Amino acid sequence: MKSRKPVIGVANLARTTFDIPFAESKAGQAWVSLNSLDAVIIGSQELLCDGEAVQKTIAYFKKQKPDILLIIQVTFTDAMMTVELARQLQIPTFIWSFPEPREGGRLRLNSFCGLNLAAHAMGKAGIEIEYTYQPADSPSAVNKIFGFARAALTVQQISESRLLVIGQHPDGFDTCVYDKADLKNWCGVEVDQTDLMTFLEQVPSIPDEEMMEVHRQLNSQVVNLAEMEEDPLKLSLKVYLSLKRTAIDSQYDGLAVRCWPEFFTELGCAACGAMSMMNEDRIPCACEADLYGVLTSLMLQILSDSPVFLSDLVDIDTEDNTGVFWHCGLAPLSMADPDKEVRAQIHTNRKKPFLYEFTLKPGRITFARISQSQHERKIIIGAGEVIAAPMSFTGTSGVVRFDSLAADVLDAVINQKLEHHFSLVYGDYRAELIAVAKMLKVPVELI
């Protein structure tokens, strides 16, 4: 899915009985702050002081289609204009209100009281809002607004997305069950399914010259490609090209693939390295036909504008407060520790190439899962730090020191009966994920 900047539609609300020159200066400061964001800011810096001005702004925004409505509550106003903007535009709404100095003189803005009145009216109208009460030049304020805009853009792009499931999930993997109609009703995503054997049968037809171009690129990435068995390696690279062609030709934003046992038993190669390459290309792939896993990865990819790793949580050490996120070879190459080798490897259980083998680079991470545990849809969110550590297991893996106690993470995973796959991305996106959950009307579980 092609990334784009969020579009923020800004409306400055004010009342002429307050200190208008002071209000205009505060609105101007706010716009300077907003223009520092990696976003498209639309609207006017002029103060909207009556219904006519608000109606013109509504008409403009309906044509421009911003991702969020940012109401700057510059001075106190009644809530009529606020509610009218939100009702007419029906997009996620954020209100920014300003504190003012306690100098013993006139209350020049009374901005907070306007926010308070607006929040009450929006609540009675059944309209959700987010807010900040910070100065017009506050980096924290605009960062919160930007995160909210990113969350709204994510929800919008998810609603426009198309996913493909290749084959059925393995028997006994109830974590990978999905309901196509239910997903469409919930978040708008379109899901198609295709037969696994039909896909496998067309893999060998990929031209050798296209495969060899990928082979040359791979040879520059790993230190030991010549050690791999040649024919299954070439088939693995053709799997990558087949997956990519399928996604691009039919405009799929992510793929959930039944990766075993048929890739080994019927085709004679591993799918892991191919799906790692797809993740690096920002067409997220989930193994074991885990549709909710690929949807979670797509959500994090849009939020972060970076590749995502769908992993198993395979070990937790309650003594040193760490866990290991691992998968056979699914992590995108950009997550590799630059101070260590990247190797080609055979699948440990099935003895066929190709998969990547590396440890994850140190850094801040967020992990998440759109969960269906205990028949309740929710978003699971956790965070931690990938630490420098020796390789835990063959394949791609990283040792994470959790923000929470590892014992609590362990209890949450088992006692809440969570799925075995989490999507992992570098950076801290907890606030944005909470906003996404609110927009999608599902609860959040922090672990």
C-alpha positions in Angstrom: 0.0 0.0 0.0 1.4 3.4 -1.0 2.1 5.6 1.9 0.9 9.2 2.0 0.9 12.1 4.4 -2.1 12.6 6.6 -4.3 15.6 5.7 -5.4 17.8 8.7 -8.3 20.2 8.2 -8.0 23.1 10.6 -10.8 25.4 11.8 -10.1 28.2 14.3 -13.1 29.0 16.4 -13.4 32.3 18.3 -15.9 34.8 19.6 -15.5 38.6 18.8 -16.2 39.6 22.4 -12.8 38.2 23.5 -9.3 39.7 22.8 -9.2 39.1 19.1 -5.7 40.4 18.4 -4.4 38.1 21.2 -6.5 35.3 19.8 -5.1 35.8 16.3 -1.5 35.7 17.6 -2.2 32.4 19.3 -3.8 30.9 16.2 -0.8 32.1 14.2 1.5 30.4 16.6 -0.5 27.2 16.4 -0.3 27.2 12.6 3.5 27.7 12.7 3.6 24.6 15.0 1.4 22.6 12.7 3.4 23.4 9.7 6.4 21.7 11.3 4.6 18.3 10.9 5.1 15.9 8.1 1.4 16.4 7.1 -0.7 18.4 4.8 -2.4 21.3 6.6 -5.5 22.7 5.0 -8.0 25.4 6.0 -7.5 29.1 6.8 -5.7 30.8 9.6 -8.6 33.2 9.9 -10.8 33.0 13.0 -14.3 31.6 12.4 -16.6 33.7 14.4 -20.1 33.0 13.0 -22.2 30.3 11.3 -21.7 31.6 7.8 -17.9 31.3 8.1 -18.3 27.8 9.5 -20.6 26.7 6.6 -18.0 27.9 4.0 -15.3 25.9 5.8 -17.5 22.8 5.9 -18.1 23.1 2.1 -14.4 23.4 1.5 -13.5 20.5 3.7 -16.1 18.3 2.0 -14.3 18.8 -1.3 -10.8 18.4 0.1 -11.6 15.4 2.3 -9.1 15.8 5.2 -8.3 12.7 7.3 -9.1 14.6 10.6 -10.9 17.8 11.7 -8.7 19.8 14.0 -10.8 22.4 15.8 -8.6 25.0 17.5 -10.7 26.4 20.3 -8.9 29.8 20.3 -11.4 31.5 22.5 -14.6 30.5 24.3 -17.5 29.9 22.0 -20.8 28.1 22.5 -20.8 24.6 21.0 -23.1 25.1 18.0 -20.3 25.7 15.5 -18.2 22.8 17.0 -21.0 20.3 16.7 -22.0 21.5 13.3 -18.5 21.0 11.9 -18.3 17.5 13.4 -21.8 16.4 12.3 -21.4 17.6 8.8 -17.9 16.2 8.1 -18.2 13.0 10.0 -14.4 12.4 10.3 -12.3 12.0 13.5 -12.3 15.2 15.4 -9.6 16.7 17.6 -9.9 19.9 19.7 -6.9 22.0 20.7 -7.4 24.5 23.6 -4.8 27.0 25.0 -4.0 27.9 28.6 -3.4 31.6 29.3 -1.3 33.5 31.8 -2.7 34.1 35.3 -1.8 37.8 35.4 -4.7 39.2 37.4 -6.2 40.9 34.4 -8.9 40.1 31.9 -9.6 36.4 30.8 -8.6 37.1 27.3 -9.4 33.8 25.7 -11.3 31.5 28.1 -10.3 28.7 25.7 -10.5 25.9 28.3 -14.2 26.7 29.1 -14.9 26.5 25.4 -13.3 23.1 25.2 -15.3 22.0 28.2 -18.6 23.1 26.7 -17.7 21.5 23.4 -16.7 18.2 24.9 -20.1 18.0 26.8 -22.1 18.9 23.6 -20.1 16.4 21.5 -20.8 13.7 24.1 -24.6 14.4 24.0 -24.4 14.3 20.2 -22.7 10.9 20.3 -19.5 12.2 18.7 -16.1 11.0 19.9 -13.3 13.5 20.3 -9.7 13.7 21.3 -8.2 16.8 22.7 -5.1 18.6 24.1 -4.9 21.5 26.4 -1.4 22.9 25.8 0.2 26.1 24.5 0.1 27.1 20.8 3.9 26.5 20.5 3.9 23.2 22.2 5.8 20.4 20.4 3.9 17.9 22.6 0.6 19.2 21.4 1.3 19.0 17.7 2.9 15.5 18.1 -0.3 14.3 19.8 -2.3 15.8 16.9 0.0 14.2 14.4 -0.4 10.8 16.0 -4.1 11.1 16.0 -4.0 12.0 12.3 -1.8 9.0 11.5 -4.3 6.8 13.4 -7.2 8.2 11.3 -5.2 7.7 8.1 -4.5 4.1 9.1 -8.2 3.4 9.7 -9.1 5.0 6.4 -6.5 3.0 4.5 -7.4 -0.2 6.2 -11.0 0.4 5.0 -9.7 0.7 1.5 -7.4 -2.4 1.6 -7.6 -5.8 0.0 -6.1 -8.9 1.4 -5.6 -12.4 -0.1 -5.5 -15.7 1.7 -3.6 -18.4 -0.2 -4.8 -21.8 1.0 -6.4 -22.8 4.3 -4.8 -22.4 7.7 -3.3 -25.6 9.1 -5.5 -27.9 11.2 -5.6 -27.0 14.8 -4.5 -23.4 14.3 -7.7 -21.8 15.6 -5.7 -18.6 16.0 -5.9 -18.1 12.2 -9.7 -18.5 11.8 -11.5 -15.5 10.3 -14.9 -14.4 9.1 -14.8 -12.5 5.8 -18.2 -10.8 6.2 -17.5 -9.9 9.8 -14.2 -8.3 8.9 -15.8 -6.3 6.1 -18.5 -5.0 8.4 -16.0 -4.1 11.1 -13.2 -2.3 9.3 -14.1 -2.3 5.6 -11.2 -4.6 4.5 -11.9 -6.8 1.5 -10.7 -10.5 1.7 -10.3 -12.9 -1.2 -9.1 -16.5 -1.0 -7.4 -18.7 -3.6 -6.4 -22.3 -3.8 -2.9 -23.1 -2.6 -2.1 -25.8 -5.2 -3.2 -23.4 -8.0 -0.6 -20.9 -6.7 2.1 -23.5 -6.3 1.6 -24.9 -9.8 2.4 -21.5 -11.4 5.6 -20.8 -9.4 8.0 -22.7 -11.7 6.8 -20.7 -14.7 8.5 -17.6 -13.5 11.2 -16.8 -16.0 14.7 -17.8 -14.9 16.2 -14.4 -15.9 13.8 -12.6 -13.4 14.8 -15.1 -10.7 18.5 -14.7 -11.3 18.2 -10.9 -10.9 16.8 -11.6 -7.4 19.6 -14.2 -6.9 22.2 -11.6 -7.6 20.7 -9.1 -5.2 20.4 -11.8 -2.5 24.1 -12.8 -3.0 25.0 -9.2 -2.0 23.0 -9.5 1.2 24.1 -12.8 2.7 27.5 -14.2 3.3 26.9 -17.9 2.4 24.5 -18.2 -0.5 26.7 -20.7 -2.3 26.1 -23.2 0.6 22.4 -23.4 -0.3 21.0 -26.3 -2.4 20.6 -24.7 -5.8 17.2 -26.0 -7.2 15.1 -25.3 -4.0 16.9 -22.0 -3.6 15.8 -20.9 -7.1 12.3 -22.1 -6.4 12.2 -20.0 -3.2 13.1 -17.0 -5.2 10.4 -17.8 -7.7 8.0 -18.0 -4.9 8.9 -14.4 -4.0 8.3 -13.2 -7.5 5.0 -15.1 -7.7 3.8 -13.6 -4.5 4.8 -10.1 -5.6 3.2 -10.5 -9.0 0.0 -11.8 -7.4 -0.1 -8.8 -5.1 0.7 -6.2 -7.7 -1.4 -7.5 -10.5 -4.5 -7.9 -8.4 -3.8 -4.9 -6.1 -3.6 -6.8 -2.8 -2.2 -4.9 0.1 -1.1 -8.1 2.0 -1.1 -11.8 1.8 -1.8 -14.6 4.3 -0.1 -17.8 3.1 -0.4 -21.4 4.1 3.4 -21.9 4.2 3.6 -25.5 5.3 3.7 -28.4 4.7 2.9 -28.0 0.9 5.6 -25.6 0.0 8.1 -28.3 1.2 6.2 -31.4 0.2 4.7 -30.3 -3.2 7.1 -27.6 -4.4 10.3 -28.6 -2.6 11.3 -25.3 -1.0 10.6 -22.9 1.9 8.4 -19.9 1.7 10.0 -18.0 4.6 12.7 -16.1 2.8 10.2 -15.1 0.0 7.8 -13.7 2.6 10.6 -11.9 4.3 11.3 -10.1 1.0 7.7 -9.3 0.6 7.6 -7.7 4.1 10.7 -5.7 3.2 8.8 -4.6 0.0 5.9 -3.4 2.4 3.5 -6.0 1.1 3.1 -7.7 4.5 2.9 -11.5 4.4 1.7 -13.8 7.2 2.5 -17.4 7.5 0.1 -20.2 8.4 -2.7 -18.3 6.5 -3.0 -15.9 9.5 -5.3 -13.2 8.1 -5.6 -11.3 11.4 -1.8 -11.4 11.6 -1.4 -9.8 8.2 -4.1 -7.2 9.0 -2.2 -6.3 12.2 1.0 -6.0 10.2 -0.6 -3.8 7.6 -2.0 -1.6 10.4 1.4 -1.1 11.9 3.0 -0.6 8.5 0.7 2.3 7.7 1.2 3.8 11.2 5.0 3.6 11.1 5.7 3.8 7.3 8.1 1.0 7.8 8.3 -2.8 7.4 6.8 -5.1 10.0 7.7 -8.5 11.4 5.0 -11.1 12.2 6.5 -13.3 14.9 6.0 -15.9 17.5 6.7 -15.1 21.1 8.7 -18.3 21.8 10.4 -17.7 25.2 9.9 -15.6 28.3 12.5 -15.2 31.1 10.8 -13.8 34.2 14.2 -13.4 35.9 15.8 -10.9 33.5 12.4 -9.6 32.2 13.0 -10.6 28.6 11.3 -12.5 25.8 12.3 -13.8 22.4 10.3 -12.9 19.3 11.2 -15.4 16.6 10.1 -16.8 13.3 11.7 -19.3 10.8 13.0 -16.4 8.6 10.2 -14.0 8.2 11.7 -10.7 9.5 12.3 -8.0 6.9 16.0 -7.5 6.1 16.0 -3.9 7.3 15.5 -5.2 10.9 18.8 -7.0 10.9 21.5 -6.0 13.4 24.0 -4.1 11.2 26.9 -5.3 13.4 26.3 -8.9 12.7 26.2 -11.2 9.7 23.1 -12.0 7.7 23.1 -15.6 6.5 21.1 -17.8 4.3 19.7 -20.8 6.0 17.6 -24.0 5.5 14.4 -24.5 7.4 15.4 -26.3 10.6 12.6 -28.9 10.5 12.2 -29.4 6.8 15.8 -28.9 5.6 15.0 -26.8 2.6 16.1 -23.3 1.7 15.5 -20.4 1.6 15.2 -18.3 4.7 17.2 -15.5 6.3 19.1 -15.9 9.5 19.9 -12.9 11.6 19.3 -11.2 15.0 17.2 -8.1 15.2 18.9 -4.7 15.6 18.7 -3.0 19.0 16.0 -0.4 19.4 12.6 0.6 20.7 9.7 -1.6 19.5 5.9 -1.9 19.7 4.2 -5.2 19.3 0.5 -5.7 18.7 -2.2 -8.1 17.7 -5.8 -7.7 16.5 -7.1 -10.4 18.7 -10.3 -12.6 18.7 -9.5 -14.3 22.0 -12.5 -15.5 23.9 -14.8 -14.4 21.1 -14.1 -10.7 21.7 -12.3 -8.5 19.1 -9.7 -6.2 20.7 -6.3 -4.8 20.0 -3.4 -6.1 22.2 -0.5 -3.7 22.6 2.9 -4.1 24.2 6.3 -2.4 24.0 9.9 -2.9 24.9 13.5 -2.7 23.8 15.3 -5.1 21.5 18.7 -5.6 23.3 22.0 -6.7 21.8 22.2 -10.4 22.5 23.6 -13.5 20.9 21.3 -15.4 18.4 18.6 -17.2 20.4 17.5 -19.7 17.7 18.0 -20.3 14.0 16.0 -18.0 11.8 15.2 -14.4 12.6 14.8 -13.4 16.2 15.4 -10.7 18.8 15.6 -10.6 22.6 13.2 -7.9 23.9 13.2 -6.4 27.4 9.6 -5.7 28.1 8.3 -2.4 29.5 6.0 -4.5 31.7 7.2 -7.3 33.9 7.9 -10.4 31.9 5.8 -12.4 34.4 2.8 -10.2 33.6 3.3 -10.6 29.9 3.4 -14.3 30.3 0.2 -14.3 32.4 -1.5 -12.0 29.9 -0.7 -14.2 26.9 -1.9 -17.4 28.6 -4.7 -16.2 30.9 -6.2 -14.0 28.2 -5.8 -16.9 25.8 -4.1 -14.7 23.1 -3.1 -15.8 19.6 0.5 -17.0 19.0 1.5 -14.4 16.5 2.3 -10.7 17.2 3.3 -8.0 14.7 6.4 -6.1 15.7 7.6 -2.7 14.4 10.4 -0.3 15.5 9.3 2.8 17.3 6.7 3.6 19.9 3.1 3.6 18.5 1.1 2.8 21.5 -0.8 6.1 21.6 -1.6 5.8 17.9 -2.8 2.2 18.3 -5.1 3.3 21.2 -6.5 6.0 18.9 -7.0 3.4 16.2 -8.9 1.1 18.6 -11.1 4.0 19.7 -11.9 4.8 16.1 -12.7 1.2 15.3 -14.7 0.9 18.5 -12.8 -2.0 20.0 -11.2 -2.3 23.5 -7.5 -2.2 24.1 -5.4 -4.6 26.3 -2.0 -3.3 27.3 0.5 -6.1 28.1 
